[in-house]
Amino acid sequence: MGPNPSEEAAQKLEQLLESLIKMVGNANKNVDSLQRRVSQLEWLIKEQQSSSRETNPIRIYS
C-alpha cells in the first residue's frame, strides 16, 4: 500500500518549496554579481573622469 494522498501532497509541497528556495538563492547570487559589476563600472568611470581632468584641465579664457 502506497502513501496516502495527504502524504503525497505534503511531499510535493516540500519539493516545490525546496525548488523555490534554490531558485531564490540563485537569483540572489545573480543580483550580487550584477551589483559588483555595476560598482566596478562606476569606479572605473570615476577614475577615468578624474584622470581626464588631470590631463586636460578645463581652462576658461576671458
N, C-alpha and C positions, 0 to 999 in steps of 0.2 A: 504494500500500500504506500503511495507517494505522499508528499506533504500536502496538508490541506490548503485550500485556496487562500486563506488569510496569511499563512506562512509564505506561500509563493509571492503574494503581493508585497509582503514585508521585505523579502529578499530582492525583488525587482526594484522596490523603492530605495533600498540600501545601495544597490548597484548604481542606480541613477544618481543618487546623492554623491557617491564616490566619484562618478564621472564628472559631475558638475564641479566638485571641489578641484579636481585635476585641471579642468578647463579654466577655472578662475585663476588657479595658480600659474598656469601657462600664460594667461592674458596679463597677469601682474608682472611676470618676467619680461614680457614683450614691452610693457609700458615702461618698466625700469630701464631697459636697454635703450628705448627711444628717448627717455629723459636724459640719459647720459650722453647720447649722441647730440641732442639739442644743446646741452650745456657745453659740450666740446666746440660745437659750431659757434655758439655765442662768444666763447672765449677767443676762438680764432679770429672772428670778425673784430672784436675789440682790440686784439693785438695788432691786426692788420691796420685798423684805423689809427691807432696810436703811433705805429711805426711810419705810416704815411704822413702823419702830421709832423713827425720829427724830421723826415727827409724833405718834405715840401711844406714848410710853414706858410701859412696864409699871410700875404703881405698886402697891406692897404695903402695905396698911394693917394695923396691928396692933391 
